């Protein structure tokens, strides 16, 4: 078991999950077709453990989910560094 005072380095990314054969549900709930759910996650690069996860709809930019991921990961251990791709590079977030 890891010391909870130890710092961690996290990697952050997201993936989309499409709705298939959902009938009229997507249109009724979202008002349009072809919506998908995005799963944003933060992983401890040393242990490969998922330390935070956020689920949003496809219209939420990756940079908007980033603060919640870092906050949730920080509840477990202090985050010393976060590694992410260019999708999280946004001056407005």
N, C-alpha and C positions, 0 to 999 in steps of 0.2 A: 504494500500500500504506500502511496506517495504522501510525503509530508505536505499538509495543506498550506504551509507558509512558503513552500517552494514556488518559484515563478514558472510560467509555461509560455511557450511560443505556440500560437494557433495559426492554422491555415483556414481561410474563409472562402466559401464558394456557394453556388446554388445550382439547382437543376429543376427543370420543368416536368410536370406530370400532366399529360393530356387526359381529357374526359372522352372516352369512347363509348358509343352506344348508350348515351345517357338519356335518350328520348328527348322530351321537351324540357327536362329539368334545367339544363344550362340556360336555355332561352328564357324560361320563367324566372329563374333566380338572377341571371346576369343581364338579360335583355339582348343577348347576341350569341351567336355560335362561336365555336373554336376558342373557348376560354381554357386556360389551364392553371394549375396550382404550381407555385414555385416553392421549393423547399430550400431554404437557406440554412447553412450549417457551419459550425466552427469545430475544428478537429485539433486536438493536441498533437503536434507533429512528432513528438517523441514516442508516445504510447499508442497513437492512432485512435484514441478514444474521442467520441463525439462529446463535446463539452457544452454545446448550445445548439438549438435548432429553432427555426422560425418558419412558419408556413404562411404564405400570402397568396393573393391572386396575381395573375401575370402582369397587371398594370402597376405593381409596386416595384420601383427601381431597386436594384441591389444595394445601392448606397443608402437607401432609406431603411433597410433592414439591418445594416451594419451596427448602429449603436446598440440595439437590443441584443445582438449576438455577443458583442464585447461585454456588455453589462452582465448578461447571464453567465458567460464564461468566467467573469471576474468573481462571481459568487462562490465558485469552487476553489479557485486559486488565482493569485495575482498574475495578470497577463503582462508579460514583458515586451512582447512583439506580436504583431498580427501581419500575416502574409496573405496577399490577395491579388487578384488580377485587375486589369484596367477597368472592368465593369464597376468597381467600387470607387473609382477615381472621379469624384464629383464635388465641385466647390460648394454646391448648395446643401449638401448633406451635413 
